[in-house]
């Protein structure tokens, strides 16, 4: 693979994660969900590594 084909493959791998992150960011802004790491609520901008998105409690 070269050029555009490589970018398409990367695009396919990241698409689901990016959609989840963008949807989570929008819902956090409205207070519908919380971003957590290790069970603790974290600021999405400060989060590093895997995150979970849960409904706000």
Backbone as a chain_set.jsonl record, in Angstrom:
{"seq": "XXXXXXXXXXXXXXXXXXXXXXXXXXXXXXXXXXXXXXXXXXXXXXXXXXXXXXXXX", "coords": {"N": [[0.83, -1.184, 0.0], [0.429, 2.195, -0.742], [0.575, 5.743, -0.383], [-2.558, 7.108, -0.91], [-4.046, 4.773, -0.364], [-2.96, 3.814, 2.033], [-3.689, 5.873, 3.762], [-6.46, 5.606, 3.655], [-6.796, 3.143, 4.943], [-5.877, 3.718, 7.54], [-7.771, 5.624, 8.135], [-10.11, 4.056, 8.242], [-9.588, 2.503, 10.5], [-9.532, 4.376, 12.551], [-11.968, 5.657, 12.466], [-14.28, 4.747, 13.992], [-13.422, 5.165, 16.646], [-12.938, 7.916, 16.64], [-15.479, 8.921, 16.046], [-16.836, 8.129, 18.363], [-15.454, 9.603, 20.297], [-15.963, 12.276, 19.465], [-18.75, 12.361, 19.637], [-19.041, 11.896, 22.339], [-17.785, 14.176, 23.379], [-19.558, 16.225, 22.587], [-21.863, 15.468, 23.995], [-20.939, 15.627, 26.613], [-20.673, 18.346, 26.899], [-23.336, 19.094, 27.016], [-24.069, 17.936, 29.342], [-25.086, 15.4, 29.425], [-23.565, 13.072, 29.474], [-20.68, 11.545, 31.093], [-17.14, 11.549, 31.106], [-14.937, 9.005, 31.904], [-12.105, 7.606, 33.645], [-10.675, 4.852, 34.991], [-12.883, 4.667, 36.638], [-13.262, 7.181, 37.679], [-14.468, 10.474, 37.165], [-13.245, 12.456, 34.55], [-11.726, 15.314, 32.955], [-12.149, 15.692, 29.549], [-10.225, 16.945, 27.974], [-7.954, 16.637, 29.487], [-7.626, 13.948, 29.672], [-5.757, 10.987, 29.2], [-5.016, 8.203, 27.337], [-7.103, 5.21, 27.413], [-10.617, 5.818, 27.536], [-13.857, 5.932, 29.085], [-17.285, 6.332, 28.371], [-20.08, 7.371, 30.03], [-23.53, 7.572, 31.069], [-24.551, 10.574, 32.641], [-24.565, 10.845, 36.176]], "CA": [[0.0, 0.0, 0.0], [1.141, 3.472, -0.731], [-0.201, 6.962, -0.567], [-3.961, 7.201, -0.533], [-4.526, 3.504, 0.182], [-2.55, 3.764, 3.435], [-4.53, 6.813, 4.494], [-7.792, 5.022, 3.756], [-6.746, 2.094, 5.962], [-5.803, 4.406, 8.825], [-9.082, 6.248, 8.299], [-11.065, 3.029, 8.656], [-9.272, 2.076, 11.864], [-9.793, 5.443, 13.509], [-13.296, 6.232, 12.319], [-15.156, 4.421, 15.114], [-12.917, 5.833, 17.842], [-13.14, 9.356, 16.5], [-16.915, 9.192, 16.186], [-17.171, 7.975, 19.779], [-14.883, 10.738, 21.006], [-16.685, 13.498, 19.105], [-20.096, 12.274, 20.203], [-18.876, 12.068, 23.781], [-17.466, 15.58, 23.657], [-20.791, 17.005, 22.438], [-22.771, 15.109, 25.083], [-20.37, 16.15, 27.857], [-20.992, 19.777, 26.93], [-24.744, 19.264, 27.402], [-24.255, 17.328, 30.65], [-25.759, 14.104, 29.298], [-22.645, 11.976, 29.768], [-19.426, 11.843, 31.778], [-15.969, 10.814, 30.643], [-14.272, 8.433, 33.069], [-10.914, 6.763, 33.571], [-10.539, 4.173, 36.283], [-14.078, 4.902, 37.437], [-13.308, 8.573, 38.12], [-14.803, 11.439, 36.122], [-12.1, 13.262, 34.151], [-11.915, 16.289, 31.895], [-11.747, 15.073, 28.293], [-9.0, 17.583, 27.502], [-6.835, 16.17, 30.301], [-7.586, 12.479, 29.644], [-4.729, 10.335, 28.397], [-5.255, 6.772, 27.301], [-8.487, 4.777, 27.203], [-11.679, 6.488, 28.292], [-15.201, 5.363, 29.024], [-18.338, 7.328, 28.343], [-21.263, 6.851, 30.708], [-24.573, 8.568, 31.311], [-24.296, 11.362, 33.843], [-25.262, 10.373, 37.36]], "C": [[0.873, 1.246, 0.0], [0.164, 4.606, -0.868], [-1.608, 6.895, -0.025], [-4.5, 5.922, 0.096], [-4.164, 3.373, 1.66], [-3.413, 4.701, 4.279], [-5.933, 6.275, 4.661], [-7.837, 3.96, 4.841], [-6.695, 2.709, 7.359], [-7.153, 5.027, 9.143], [-10.106, 5.242, 8.794], [-10.832, 2.601, 10.098], [-9.677, 3.12, 12.893], [-11.227, 5.937, 13.512], [-14.188, 5.966, 13.527], [-14.706, 5.139, 16.391], [-13.156, 7.334, 17.791], [-14.607, 9.716, 16.644], [-17.336, 9.127, 17.645], [-16.673, 9.185, 20.573], [-15.647, 12.024, 20.721], [-18.101, 13.501, 19.671], [-20.039, 12.489, 21.708], [-18.614, 13.507, 24.156], [-18.727, 16.446, 23.59], [-21.745, 16.73, 23.601], [-22.249, 15.57, 26.438], [-20.74, 17.616, 27.99], [-22.438, 20.02, 27.367], [-25.053, 18.633, 28.747], [-24.94, 15.975, 30.61], [-24.873, 12.93, 29.685], [-21.429, 12.493, 30.528], [-18.325, 11.003, 31.155], [-15.251, 10.3, 31.879], [-13.009, 7.686, 32.672], [-10.753, 6.148, 34.944], [-11.706, 4.433, 37.211], [-14.242, 6.327, 37.93], [-13.637, 9.481, 36.941], [-13.576, 12.298, 35.842], [-12.521, 14.264, 33.079], [-11.382, 15.669, 30.608], [-10.44, 15.662, 27.782], [-7.77, 17.075, 28.25], [-6.663, 14.657, 30.249], [-6.479, 11.985, 28.725], [-4.974, 8.846, 28.479], [-6.731, 6.46, 27.13], [-9.475, 5.53, 28.093], [-12.965, 5.681, 28.183], [-16.176, 6.52, 29.043], [-19.558, 6.711, 29.005], [-22.284, 7.969, 30.868], [-24.278, 9.285, 32.62], [-25.144, 10.849, 35.002], [-25.773, 11.523, 38.166]], "O": [[1.909, 1.314, 0.662], [-0.935, 4.448, -1.401], [-1.825, 6.658, 1.163], [-5.331, 5.987, 1.002], [-4.965, 2.879, 2.453], [-3.816, 4.348, 5.387], [-6.543, 6.468, 5.713], [-8.814, 3.879, 5.585], [-7.402, 2.259, 8.26], [-7.624, 4.966, 10.279], [-10.894, 5.556, 9.685], [-11.788, 2.362, 10.835], [-10.118, 2.776, 13.989], [-11.656, 6.576, 14.474], [-14.803, 6.902, 14.039], [-15.538, 5.664, 17.132], [-13.533, 7.945, 18.791], [-14.944, 10.706, 17.294], [-18.103, 9.969, 18.114], [-17.392, 9.722, 21.417], [-15.946, 12.782, 21.644], [-18.589, 14.533, 20.132], [-20.883, 13.177, 22.281], [-19.159, 14.008, 25.14], [-18.934, 17.306, 24.446], [-22.363, 17.653, 24.13], [-23.043, 15.875, 27.328], [-21.084, 18.075, 29.079], [-22.734, 21.028, 28.009], [-26.167, 18.768, 29.253], [-25.335, 15.452, 31.651], [-25.364, 11.909, 30.167], [-21.178, 13.697, 30.599], [-18.562, 9.874, 30.727], [-14.982, 11.066, 32.804], [-12.859, 7.208, 31.548], [-10.701, 6.859, 35.948], [-11.548, 4.423, 38.432], [-15.261, 6.654, 38.54], [-13.133, 9.272, 35.837], [-12.94, 12.807, 36.765], [-13.528, 14.087, 32.394], [-10.258, 15.168, 30.591], [-9.624, 14.939, 27.209], [-6.665, 17.081, 27.706], [-5.658, 14.135, 30.731], [-6.289, 12.497, 27.622], [-5.123, 8.292, 29.568], [-7.519, 7.327, 26.751], [-9.189, 5.832, 29.252], [-13.121, 4.85, 27.287], [-15.922, 7.558, 29.655], [-20.02, 5.648, 28.592], [-21.949, 9.152, 30.811], [-23.813, 8.677, 33.585], [-26.3, 10.466, 34.818], [-26.393, 11.319, 39.21]]}, "num_chains": 1, "name": "protein.A"}
